[in-house]
Structure formats: structure tokens, C-alpha cells
Amino acid sequence: MPPDLPFWAKPQQALAVVECALAAGGPVAWVVGDEICGRDGALRRALETRRQAYVLAVRGNEQPSRWR
């Protein structure tokens, strides 16, 4: 990989894919993701802002106050 290639965490990659699909007019009924995506508040907020339906896994001991 080129040394100047920026690092994107998995949730950032997921959001970029969703944004690309929506921009292309693709039908995106639901976004689903694993625990890594589920604990990322920025991803959840971005999906909510877009009024995009989603299901993201979270740890069993995750506190709702940390969801935002």
C-alpha cells in the first residue's frame, strides 16, 4: 500500500460505502453492521441524520448513554 494512503477505520469505510451507494441512487433499504460499527456513534448519527434504516450489533454490556 502507498505510504500516503490515509487510514480509515471500519465504521468510516462503512459510511463511505453507504454514502456512495445513496449518491449513485442505489436502493438501500437497510444498513447492517457488526459490533465494531455499532459502537461508533458518528456512524449511527450519520445514518439517523439521513433517516436511513439500520441495524448495528452492540456488546451485551453496552450502556444506552454511550449510544449517542
mmJSON file of the N, C-alpha and C atoms, coordinates in Angstrom:
{"data_MODEL":{"atom_site":{
"group_PDB":["ATOM","ATOM","ATOM","ATOM","ATOM","ATOM","ATOM","ATOM","ATOM","ATOM","ATOM","ATOM","ATOM","ATOM","ATOM","ATOM","ATOM","ATOM","ATOM","ATOM","ATOM","ATOM","ATOM","ATOM","ATOM","ATOM","ATOM","ATOM","ATOM","ATOM","ATOM","ATOM","ATOM","ATOM","ATOM","ATOM","ATOM","ATOM","ATOM","ATOM","ATOM","ATOM","ATOM","ATOM","ATOM","ATOM","ATOM","ATOM","ATOM","ATOM","ATOM","ATOM","ATOM","ATOM","ATOM","ATOM","ATOM","ATOM","ATOM","ATOM","ATOM","ATOM","ATOM","ATOM","ATOM","ATOM","ATOM","ATOM","ATOM","ATOM","ATOM","ATOM","ATOM","ATOM","ATOM","ATOM","ATOM","ATOM","ATOM","ATOM","ATOM","ATOM","ATOM","ATOM","ATOM","ATOM","ATOM","ATOM","ATOM","ATOM","ATOM","ATOM","ATOM","ATOM","ATOM","ATOM","ATOM","ATOM","ATOM","ATOM","ATOM","ATOM","ATOM","ATOM","ATOM","ATOM","ATOM","ATOM","ATOM","ATOM","ATOM","ATOM","ATOM","ATOM","ATOM","ATOM","ATOM","ATOM","ATOM","ATOM","ATOM","ATOM","ATOM","ATOM","ATOM","ATOM","ATOM","ATOM","ATOM","ATOM","ATOM","ATOM","ATOM","ATOM","ATOM","ATOM","ATOM","ATOM","ATOM","ATOM","ATOM","ATOM","ATOM","ATOM","ATOM","ATOM","ATOM","ATOM","ATOM","ATOM","ATOM","ATOM","ATOM","ATOM","ATOM","ATOM","ATOM","ATOM","ATOM","ATOM","ATOM","ATOM","ATOM","ATOM","ATOM","ATOM","ATOM","ATOM","ATOM","ATOM","ATOM","ATOM","ATOM","ATOM","ATOM","ATOM","ATOM","ATOM","ATOM","ATOM","ATOM","ATOM","ATOM","ATOM","ATOM","ATOM","ATOM","ATOM","ATOM","ATOM","ATOM","ATOM","ATOM","ATOM","ATOM","ATOM","ATOM","ATOM","ATOM","ATOM","ATOM","ATOM","ATOM","ATOM"],
"id":[1,2,3,4,5,6,7,8,9,10,11,12,13,14,15,16,17,18,19,20,21,22,23,24,25,26,27,28,29,30,31,32,33,34,35,36,37,38,39,40,41,42,43,44,45,46,47,48,49,50,51,52,53,54,55,56,57,58,59,60,61,62,63,64,65,66,67,68,69,70,71,72,73,74,75,76,77,78,79,80,81,82,83,84,85,86,87,88,89,90,91,92,93,94,95,96,97,98,99,100,101,102,103,104,105,106,107,108,109,110,111,112,113,114,115,116,117,118,119,120,121,122,123,124,125,126,127,128,129,130,131,132,133,134,135,136,137,138,139,140,141,142,143,144,145,146,147,148,149,150,151,152,153,154,155,156,157,158,159,160,161,162,163,164,165,166,167,168,169,170,171,172,173,174,175,176,177,178,179,180,181,182,183,184,185,186,187,188,189,190,191,192,193,194,195,196,197,198,199,200,201,202,203,204],
"type_symbol":["N","C","C","N","C","C","N","C","C","N","C","C","N","C","C","N","C","C","N","C","C","N","C","C","N","C","C","N","C","C","N","C","C","N","C","C","N","C","C","N","C","C","N","C","C","N","C","C","N","C","C","N","C","C","N","C","C","N","C","C","N","C","C","N","C","C","N","C","C","N","C","C","N","C","C","N","C","C","N","C","C","N","C","C","N","C","C","N","C","C","N","C","C","N","C","C","N","C","C","N","C","C","N","C","C","N","C","C","N","C","C","N","C","C","N","C","C","N","C","C","N","C","C","N","C","C","N","C","C","N","C","C","N","C","C","N","C","C","N","C","C","N","C","C","N","C","C","N","C","C","N","C","C","N","C","C","N","C","C","N","C","C","N","C","C","N","C","C","N","C","C","N","C","C","N","C","C","N","C","C","N","C","C","N","C","C","N","C","C","N","C","C","N","C","C","N","C","C","N","C","C","N","C","C"],
"label_atom_id":["N","CA","C","N","CA","C","N","CA","C","N","CA","C","N","CA","C","N","CA","C","N","CA","C","N","CA","C","N","CA","C","N","CA","C","N","CA","C","N","CA","C","N","CA","C","N","CA","C","N","CA","C","N","CA","C","N","CA","C","N","CA","C","N","CA","C","N","CA","C","N","CA","C","N","CA","C","N","CA","C","N","CA","C","N","CA","C","N","CA","C","N","CA","C","N","CA","C","N","CA","C","N","CA","C","N","CA","C","N","CA","C","N","CA","C","N","CA","C","N","CA","C","N","CA","C","N","CA","C","N","CA","C","N","CA","C","N","CA","C","N","CA","C","N","CA","C","N","CA","C","N","CA","C","N","CA","C","N","CA","C","N","CA","C","N","CA","C","N","CA","C","N","CA","C","N","CA","C","N","CA","C","N","CA","C","N","CA","C","N","CA","C","N","CA","C","N","CA","C","N","CA","C","N","CA","C","N","CA","C","N","CA","C","N","CA","C","N","CA","C","N","CA","C","N","CA","C","N","CA","C","N","CA","C","N","CA","C"],
"label_alt_id":[null,null,null,null,null,null,null,null,null,null,null,null,null,null,null,null,null,null,null,null,null,null,null,null,null,null,null,null,null,null,null,null,null,null,null,null,null,null,null,null,null,null,null,null,null,null,null,null,null,null,null,null,null,null,null,null,null,null,null,null,null,null,null,null,null,null,null,null,null,null,null,null,null,null,null,null,null,null,null,null,null,null,null,null,null,null,null,null,null,null,null,null,null,null,null,null,null,null,null,null,null,null,null,null,null,null,null,null,null,null,null,null,null,null,null,null,null,null,null,null,null,null,null,null,null,null,null,null,null,null,null,null,null,null,null,null,null,null,null,null,null,null,null,null,null,null,null,null,null,null,null,null,null,null,null,null,null,null,null,null,null,null,null,null,null,null,null,null,null,null,null,null,null,null,null,null,null,null,null,null,null,null,null,null,null,null,null,null,null,null,null,null,null,null,null,null,null,null,null,null,null,null,null,null],
"label_comp_id":["MET","MET","MET","PRO","PRO","PRO","PRO","PRO","PRO","ASP","ASP","ASP","LEU","LEU","LEU","PRO","PRO","PRO","PHE","PHE","PHE","TRP","TRP","TRP","ALA","ALA","ALA","LYS","LYS","LYS","PRO","PRO","PRO","GLN","GLN","GLN","GLN","GLN","GLN","ALA","ALA","ALA","LEU","LEU","LEU","ALA","ALA","ALA","VAL","VAL","VAL","VAL","VAL","VAL","GLU","GLU","GLU","CYS","CYS","CYS","ALA","ALA","ALA","LEU","LEU","LEU","ALA","ALA","ALA","ALA","ALA","ALA","GLY","GLY","GLY","GLY","GLY","GLY","PRO","PRO","PRO","VAL","VAL","VAL","ALA","ALA","ALA","TRP","TRP","TRP","VAL","VAL","VAL","VAL","VAL","VAL","GLY","GLY","GLY","ASP","ASP","ASP","GLU","GLU","GLU","ILE","ILE","ILE","CYS","CYS","CYS","GLY","GLY","GLY","ARG","ARG","ARG","ASP","ASP","ASP","GLY","GLY","GLY","ALA","ALA","ALA","LEU","LEU","LEU","ARG","ARG","ARG","ARG","ARG","ARG","ALA","ALA","ALA","LEU","LEU","LEU","GLU","GLU","GLU","THR","THR","THR","ARG","ARG","ARG","ARG","ARG","ARG","GLN","GLN","GLN","ALA","ALA","ALA","TYR","TYR","TYR","VAL","VAL","VAL","LEU","LEU","LEU","ALA","ALA","ALA","VAL","VAL","VAL","ARG","ARG","ARG","GLY","GLY","GLY","ASN","ASN","ASN","GLU","GLU","GLU","GLN","GLN","GLN","PRO","PRO","PRO","SER","SER","SER","ARG","ARG","ARG","TRP","TRP","TRP","ARG","ARG","ARG"],
"label_asym_id":["A","A","A","A","A","A","A","A","A","A","A","A","A","A","A","A","A","A","A","A","A","A","A","A","A","A","A","A","A","A","A","A","A","A","A","A","A","A","A","A","A","A","A","A","A","A","A","A","A","A","A","A","A","A","A","A","A","A","A","A","A","A","A","A","A","A","A","A","A","A","A","A","A","A","A","A","A","A","A","A","A","A","A","A","A","A","A","A","A","A","A","A","A","A","A","A","A","A","A","A","A","A","A","A","A","A","A","A","A","A","A","A","A","A","A","A","A","A","A","A","A","A","A","A","A","A","A","A","A","A","A","A","A","A","A","A","A","A","A","A","A","A","A","A","A","A","A","A","A","A","A","A","A","A","A","A","A","A","A","A","A","A","A","A","A","A","A","A","A","A","A","A","A","A","A","A","A","A","A","A","A","A","A","A","A","A","A","A","A","A","A","A","A","A","A","A","A","A","A","A","A","A","A","A"],
"label_entity_id":["1","1","1","1","1","1","1","1","1","1","1","1","1","1","1","1","1","1","1","1","1","1","1","1","1","1","1","1","1","1","1","1","1","1","1","1","1","1","1","1","1","1","1","1","1","1","1","1","1","1","1","1","1","1","1","1","1","1","1","1","1","1","1","1","1","1","1","1","1","1","1","1","1","1","1","1","1","1","1","1","1","1","1","1","1","1","1","1","1","1","1","1","1","1","1","1","1","1","1","1","1","1","1","1","1","1","1","1","1","1","1","1","1","1","1","1","1","1","1","1","1","1","1","1","1","1","1","1","1","1","1","1","1","1","1","1","1","1","1","1","1","1","1","1","1","1","1","1","1","1","1","1","1","1","1","1","1","1","1","1","1","1","1","1","1","1","1","1","1","1","1","1","1","1","1","1","1","1","1","1","1","1","1","1","1","1","1","1","1","1","1","1","1","1","1","1","1","1","1","1","1","1","1","1"],
"label_seq_id":[1,1,1,2,2,2,3,3,3,4,4,4,5,5,5,6,6,6,7,7,7,8,8,8,9,9,9,10,10,10,11,11,11,12,12,12,13,13,13,14,14,14,15,15,15,16,16,16,17,17,17,18,18,18,19,19,19,20,20,20,21,21,21,22,22,22,23,23,23,24,24,24,25,25,25,26,26,26,27,27,27,28,28,28,29,29,29,30,30,30,31,31,31,32,32,32,33,33,33,34,34,34,35,35,35,36,36,36,37,37,37,38,38,38,39,39,39,40,40,40,41,41,41,42,42,42,43,43,43,44,44,44,45,45,45,46,46,46,47,47,47,48,48,48,49,49,49,50,50,50,51,51,51,52,52,52,53,53,53,54,54,54,55,55,55,56,56,56,57,57,57,58,58,58,59,59,59,60,60,60,61,61,61,62,62,62,63,63,63,64,64,64,65,65,65,66,66,66,67,67,67,68,68,68],
"pdbx_PDB_ins_code":[null,null,null,null,null,null,null,null,null,null,null,null,null,null,null,null,null,null,null,null,null,null,null,null,null,null,null,null,null,null,null,null,null,null,null,null,null,null,null,null,null,null,null,null,null,null,null,null,null,null,null,null,null,null,null,null,null,null,null,null,null,null,null,null,null,null,null,null,null,null,null,null,null,null,null,null,null,null,null,null,null,null,null,null,null,null,null,null,null,null,null,null,null,null,null,null,null,null,null,null,null,null,null,null,null,null,null,null,null,null,null,null,null,null,null,null,null,null,null,null,null,null,null,null,null,null,null,null,null,null,null,null,null,null,null,null,null,null,null,null,null,null,null,null,null,null,null,null,null,null,null,null,null,null,null,null,null,null,null,null,null,null,null,null,null,null,null,null,null,null,null,null,null,null,null,null,null,null,null,null,null,null,null,null,null,null,null,null,null,null,null,null,null,null,null,null,null,null,null,null,null,null,null,null],
"Cartn_x":[0.834,0.0,0.886,0.434,1.214,1.308,2.453,2.619,1.73,1.274,0.449,-1.051,-1.405,-2.805,-3.331,-4.398,-4.886,-5.558,-5.488,-6.145,-7.601,-8.49,-9.913,-10.319,-10.893,-11.416,-12.637,-12.989,-14.099,-15.395,-15.799,-17.02,-16.93,-15.751,-15.563,-15.708,-15.159,-15.291,-16.756,-17.465,-18.874,-19.687,-19.455,-20.201,-19.885,-18.64,-18.271,-18.982,-19.09,-19.787,-21.265,-21.889,-23.313,-23.536,-22.712,-22.864,-22.701,-21.761,-21.541,-22.767,-23.316,-24.497,-25.69,-25.894,-27.003,-26.816,-25.596,-25.317,-25.529,-25.293,-25.467,-26.927,-27.778,-29.192,-29.543,-28.618,-28.863,-29.913,-30.692,-31.687,-31.006,-31.1,-30.515,-31.649,-32.254,-33.379,-32.878,-31.84,-31.292,-29.778,-29.161,-27.729,-27.558,-26.751,-26.488,-24.987,-24.626,-23.216,-22.949,-21.697,-21.278,-21.024,-20.494,-20.246,-19.268,-18.307,-17.336,-18.05,-18.951,-19.729,-20.754,-21.321,-22.353,-21.88,-20.61,-20.132,-19.646,-19.751,-19.296,-20.456,-20.469,-21.548,-21.659,-20.54,-20.572,-21.298,-21.086,-21.77,-23.27,-23.644,-25.068,-25.722,-25.068,-25.634,-25.773,-24.791,-24.857,-26.033,-26.243,-27.371,-28.697,-28.775,-30.001,-30.28,-29.245,-29.406,-29.983,-29.563,-30.051,-31.389,-31.897,-33.128,-33.02,-31.846,-31.558,-31.82,-32.628,-32.887,-31.593,-31.337,-30.121,-30.298,-29.472,-29.362,-27.869,-27.366,-25.956,-25.846,-25.018,-24.823,-24.075,-24.357,-23.638,-23.3,-22.314,-21.959,-23.114,-23.196,-24.259,-24.2,-23.023,-22.897,-22.818,-23.149,-23.138,-24.227,-23.881,-24.827,-25.5,-26.834,-27.526,-26.996,-26.488,-25.966,-24.764,-24.083,-22.915,-23.308,-24.577,-25.022,-25.028,-25.02,-25.101,-23.763],
"Cartn_y":[-1.167,0.0,1.24,2.269,3.505,4.091,4.634,5.172,6.383,7.089,8.276,7.961,6.701,6.298,6.464,7.266,7.502,6.258,6.14,5.034,5.4,4.477,4.633,3.453,3.726,2.658,2.041,0.845,0.118,0.937,1.639,2.44,3.56,4.152,5.181,4.58,3.401,2.713,2.394,1.911,1.563,2.781,3.906,5.119,5.571,5.482,5.868,4.994,3.709,2.798,3.157,3.392,3.749,5.068,6.069,7.36,7.232,6.406,6.185,5.52,4.517,3.82,4.763,5.584,6.528,7.582,8.073,9.082,8.53,7.241,6.607,6.252,6.498,6.195,4.744,4.02,2.613,2.444,1.375,1.139,0.623,1.376,0.988,0.964,-0.215,-0.322,-0.307,-1.067,-1.19,-1.212,-0.697,-0.839,-1.742,-2.761,-3.657,-3.679,-3.872,-3.881,-4.638,-4.929,-5.692,-4.775,-5.349,-4.626,-3.466,-3.616,-2.539,-1.304,-1.514,-0.393,0.089,-0.834,-0.492,0.398,0.322,1.165,2.529,2.783,4.06,5.056,6.002,6.976,7.839,8.163,9.01,8.307,7.018,6.271,6.246,5.95,5.91,7.274,8.333,9.68,10.018,9.64,9.911,9.184,7.931,7.177,7.779,8.192,8.805,10.137,10.925,12.211,11.999,10.933,10.61,9.876,9.63,8.867,7.501,6.916,5.619,4.519,3.542,2.417,1.625,1.182,0.417,-0.509,-1.557,-2.473,-2.704,-2.28,-2.461,-3.222,-4.228,-5.014,-4.179,-4.451,-3.82,-4.899,-4.614,-5.553,-5.673,-6.802,-7.036,-6.098,-5.587,-4.682,-3.207,-2.909,-1.533,-0.722,0.465,1.327,2.276,2.406,3.305,4.725,5.207,6.576,6.761,5.685,5.779,5.691,5.456,5.272,6.555,7.66,8.926,9.478],
"Cartn_z":[0.0,0.0,0.0,-0.671,-0.668,0.741,1.111,2.461,2.743,1.71,1.938,1.953,1.856,1.9,3.32,3.498,4.862,5.438,6.75,7.438,7.677,7.352,7.65,8.5,9.649,10.493,9.806,10.236,9.62,9.561,10.637,10.545,9.504,9.353,8.329,6.934,6.746,5.467,5.182,6.205,6.038,5.622,6.29,5.953,4.535,4.119,2.758,1.724,1.996,1.073,0.998,2.146,2.172,1.436,1.714,1.045,-0.461,-0.89,-2.318,-2.951,-2.279,-2.803,-2.886,-1.855,-1.875,-2.959,-3.116,-4.14,-5.544,-5.721,-7.03,-7.295,-6.3,-6.485,-6.23,-5.651,-5.365,-4.288,-4.374,-3.33,-2.059,-1.015,0.266,1.282,1.441,2.371,3.813,4.096,5.445,5.379,6.424,6.617,7.833,7.709,8.838,9.101,10.362,10.703,11.986,12.187,13.361,14.552,15.604,16.857,16.689,15.799,15.577,15.04,14.097,13.568,14.589,15.352,16.318,17.448,17.794,18.894,18.418,17.122,16.569,16.512,17.441,17.5,16.259,15.639,14.443,13.3,13.149,12.097,12.369,13.6,13.938,13.719,14.155,13.964,12.484,11.68,10.242,9.606,10.003,9.458,9.905,11.165,11.673,10.997,10.761,10.075,8.68,8.021,6.675,6.707,7.92,8.1,7.412,7.515,6.919,7.948,7.583,8.484,8.665,9.908,10.17,11.348,11.358,12.49,12.686,13.845,14.153,15.47,15.486,16.705,17.74,18.997,20.104,21.122,21.967,23.032,24.007,24.676,25.643,26.832,27.153,28.289,27.866,26.648,26.151,26.862,27.321,28.022,27.032,27.072,26.136,26.149,27.271,27.314,26.396,26.044,25.164,23.705,23.406,22.02,21.226,21.86,21.121,20.897],
"occupancy":[1.0,1.0,1.0,1.0,1.0,1.0,1.0,1.0,1.0,1.0,1.0,1.0,1.0,1.0,1.0,1.0,1.0,1.0,1.0,1.0,1.0,1.0,1.0,1.0,1.0,1.0,1.0,1.0,1.0,1.0,1.0,1.0,1.0,1.0,1.0,1.0,1.0,1.0,1.0,1.0,1.0,1.0,1.0,1.0,1.0,1.0,1.0,1.0,1.0,1.0,1.0,1.0,1.0,1.0,1.0,1.0,1.0,1.0,1.0,1.0,1.0,1.0,1.0,1.0,1.0,1.0,1.0,1.0,1.0,1.0,1.0,1.0,1.0,1.0,1.0,1.0,1.0,1.0,1.0,1.0,1.0,1.0,1.0,1.0,1.0,1.0,1.0,1.0,1.0,1.0,1.0,1.0,1.0,1.0,1.0,1.0,1.0,1.0,1.0,1.0,1.0,1.0,1.0,1.0,1.0,1.0,1.0,1.0,1.0,1.0,1.0,1.0,1.0,1.0,1.0,1.0,1.0,1.0,1.0,1.0,1.0,1.0,1.0,1.0,1.0,1.0,1.0,1.0,1.0,1.0,1.0,1.0,1.0,1.0,1.0,1.0,1.0,1.0,1.0,1.0,1.0,1.0,1.0,1.0,1.0,1.0,1.0,1.0,1.0,1.0,1.0,1.0,1.0,1.0,1.0,1.0,1.0,1.0,1.0,1.0,1.0,1.0,1.0,1.0,1.0,1.0,1.0,1.0,1.0,1.0,1.0,1.0,1.0,1.0,1.0,1.0,1.0,1.0,1.0,1.0,1.0,1.0,1.0,1.0,1.0,1.0,1.0,1.0,1.0,1.0,1.0,1.0,1.0,1.0,1.0,1.0,1.0,1.0,1.0,1.0,1.0,1.0,1.0,1.0],
"B_iso_or_equiv":[0.0,0.0,0.0,0.0,0.0,0.0,0.0,0.0,0.0,0.0,0.0,0.0,0.0,0.0,0.0,0.0,0.0,0.0,0.0,0.0,0.0,0.0,0.0,0.0,0.0,0.0,0.0,0.0,0.0,0.0,0.0,0.0,0.0,0.0,0.0,0.0,0.0,0.0,0.0,0.0,0.0,0.0,0.0,0.0,0.0,0.0,0.0,0.0,0.0,0.0,0.0,0.0,0.0,0.0,0.0,0.0,0.0,0.0,0.0,0.0,0.0,0.0,0.0,0.0,0.0,0.0,0.0,0.0,0.0,0.0,0.0,0.0,0.0,0.0,0.0,0.0,0.0,0.0,0.0,0.0,0.0,0.0,0.0,0.0,0.0,0.0,0.0,0.0,0.0,0.0,0.0,0.0,0.0,0.0,0.0,0.0,0.0,0.0,0.0,0.0,0.0,0.0,0.0,0.0,0.0,0.0,0.0,0.0,0.0,0.0,0.0,0.0,0.0,0.0,0.0,0.0,0.0,0.0,0.0,0.0,0.0,0.0,0.0,0.0,0.0,0.0,0.0,0.0,0.0,0.0,0.0,0.0,0.0,0.0,0.0,0.0,0.0,0.0,0.0,0.0,0.0,0.0,0.0,0.0,0.0,0.0,0.0,0.0,0.0,0.0,0.0,0.0,0.0,0.0,0.0,0.0,0.0,0.0,0.0,0.0,0.0,0.0,0.0,0.0,0.0,0.0,0.0,0.0,0.0,0.0,0.0,0.0,0.0,0.0,0.0,0.0,0.0,0.0,0.0,0.0,0.0,0.0,0.0,0.0,0.0,0.0,0.0,0.0,0.0,0.0,0.0,0.0,0.0,0.0,0.0,0.0,0.0,0.0,0.0,0.0,0.0,0.0,0.0,0.0],
"pdbx_formal_charge":[null,null,null,null,null,null,null,null,null,null,null,null,null,null,null,null,null,null,null,null,null,null,null,null,null,null,null,null,null,null,null,null,null,null,null,null,null,null,null,null,null,null,null,null,null,null,null,null,null,null,null,null,null,null,null,null,null,null,null,null,null,null,null,null,null,null,null,null,null,null,null,null,null,null,null,null,null,null,null,null,null,null,null,null,null,null,null,null,null,null,null,null,null,null,null,null,null,null,null,null,null,null,null,null,null,null,null,null,null,null,null,null,null,null,null,null,null,null,null,null,null,null,null,null,null,null,null,null,null,null,null,null,null,null,null,null,null,null,null,null,null,null,null,null,null,null,null,null,null,null,null,null,null,null,null,null,null,null,null,null,null,null,null,null,null,null,null,null,null,null,null,null,null,null,null,null,null,null,null,null,null,null,null,null,null,null,null,null,null,null,null,null,null,null,null,null,null,null,null,null,null,null,null,null],
"auth_seq_id":[1,1,1,2,2,2,3,3,3,4,4,4,5,5,5,6,6,6,7,7,7,8,8,8,9,9,9,10,10,10,11,11,11,12,12,12,13,13,13,14,14,14,15,15,15,16,16,16,17,17,17,18,18,18,19,19,19,20,20,20,21,21,21,22,22,22,23,23,23,24,24,24,25,25,25,26,26,26,27,27,27,28,28,28,29,29,29,30,30,30,31,31,31,32,32,32,33,33,33,34,34,34,35,35,35,36,36,36,37,37,37,38,38,38,39,39,39,40,40,40,41,41,41,42,42,42,43,43,43,44,44,44,45,45,45,46,46,46,47,47,47,48,48,48,49,49,49,50,50,50,51,51,51,52,52,52,53,53,53,54,54,54,55,55,55,56,56,56,57,57,57,58,58,58,59,59,59,60,60,60,61,61,61,62,62,62,63,63,63,64,64,64,65,65,65,66,66,66,67,67,67,68,68,68],
"auth_comp_id":["MET","MET","MET","PRO","PRO","PRO","PRO","PRO","PRO","ASP","ASP","ASP","LEU","LEU","LEU","PRO","PRO","PRO","PHE","PHE","PHE","TRP","TRP","TRP","ALA","ALA","ALA","LYS","LYS","LYS","PRO","PRO","PRO","GLN","GLN","GLN","GLN","GLN","GLN","ALA","ALA","ALA","LEU","LEU","LEU","ALA","ALA","ALA","VAL","VAL","VAL","VAL","VAL","VAL","GLU","GLU","GLU","CYS","CYS","CYS","ALA","ALA","ALA","LEU","LEU","LEU","ALA","ALA","ALA","ALA","ALA","ALA","GLY","GLY","GLY","GLY","GLY","GLY","PRO","PRO","PRO","VAL","VAL","VAL","ALA","ALA","ALA","TRP","TRP","TRP","VAL","VAL","VAL","VAL","VAL","VAL","GLY","GLY","GLY","ASP","ASP","ASP","GLU","GLU","GLU","ILE","ILE","ILE","CYS","CYS","CYS","GLY","GLY","GLY","ARG","ARG","ARG","ASP","ASP","ASP","GLY","GLY","GLY","ALA","ALA","ALA","LEU","LEU","LEU","ARG","ARG","ARG","ARG","ARG","ARG","ALA","ALA","ALA","LEU","LEU","LEU","GLU","GLU","GLU","THR","THR","THR","ARG","ARG","ARG","ARG","ARG","ARG","GLN","GLN","GLN","ALA","ALA","ALA","TYR","TYR","TYR","VAL","VAL","VAL","LEU","LEU","LEU","ALA","ALA","ALA","VAL","VAL","VAL","ARG","ARG","ARG","GLY","GLY","GLY","ASN","ASN","ASN","GLU","GLU","GLU","GLN","GLN","GLN","PRO","PRO","PRO","SER","SER","SER","ARG","ARG","ARG","TRP","TRP","TRP","ARG","ARG","ARG"],
"auth_asym_id":["A","A","A","A","A","A","A","A","A","A","A","A","A","A","A","A","A","A","A","A","A","A","A","A","A","A","A","A","A","A","A","A","A","A","A","A","A","A","A","A","A","A","A","A","A","A","A","A","A","A","A","A","A","A","A","A","A","A","A","A","A","A","A","A","A","A","A","A","A","A","A","A","A","A","A","A","A","A","A","A","A","A","A","A","A","A","A","A","A","A","A","A","A","A","A","A","A","A","A","A","A","A","A","A","A","A","A","A","A","A","A","A","A","A","A","A","A","A","A","A","A","A","A","A","A","A","A","A","A","A","A","A","A","A","A","A","A","A","A","A","A","A","A","A","A","A","A","A","A","A","A","A","A","A","A","A","A","A","A","A","A","A","A","A","A","A","A","A","A","A","A","A","A","A","A","A","A","A","A","A","A","A","A","A","A","A","A","A","A","A","A","A","A","A","A","A","A","A","A","A","A","A","A","A"],
"auth_atom_id":["N","CA","C","N","CA","C","N","CA","C","N","CA","C","N","CA","C","N","CA","C","N","CA","C","N","CA","C","N","CA","C","N","CA","C","N","CA","C","N","CA","C","N","CA","C","N","CA","C","N","CA","C","N","CA","C","N","CA","C","N","CA","C","N","CA","C","N","CA","C","N","CA","C","N","CA","C","N","CA","C","N","CA","C","N","CA","C","N","CA","C","N","CA","C","N","CA","C","N","CA","C","N","CA","C","N","CA","C","N","CA","C","N","CA","C","N","CA","C","N","CA","C","N","CA","C","N","CA","C","N","CA","C","N","CA","C","N","CA","C","N","CA","C","N","CA","C","N","CA","C","N","CA","C","N","CA","C","N","CA","C","N","CA","C","N","CA","C","N","CA","C","N","CA","C","N","CA","C","N","CA","C","N","CA","C","N","CA","C","N","CA","C","N","CA","C","N","CA","C","N","CA","C","N","CA","C","N","CA","C","N","CA","C","N","CA","C","N","CA","C","N","CA","C","N","CA","C","N","CA","C","N","CA","C","N","CA","C"],
"pdbx_PDB_model_num":[1,1,1,1,1,1,1,1,1,1,1,1,1,1,1,1,1,1,1,1,1,1,1,1,1,1,1,1,1,1,1,1,1,1,1,1,1,1,1,1,1,1,1,1,1,1,1,1,1,1,1,1,1,1,1,1,1,1,1,1,1,1,1,1,1,1,1,1,1,1,1,1,1,1,1,1,1,1,1,1,1,1,1,1,1,1,1,1,1,1,1,1,1,1,1,1,1,1,1,1,1,1,1,1,1,1,1,1,1,1,1,1,1,1,1,1,1,1,1,1,1,1,1,1,1,1,1,1,1,1,1,1,1,1,1,1,1,1,1,1,1,1,1,1,1,1,1,1,1,1,1,1,1,1,1,1,1,1,1,1,1,1,1,1,1,1,1,1,1,1,1,1,1,1,1,1,1,1,1,1,1,1,1,1,1,1,1,1,1,1,1,1,1,1,1,1,1,1,1,1,1,1,1,1]
}}}
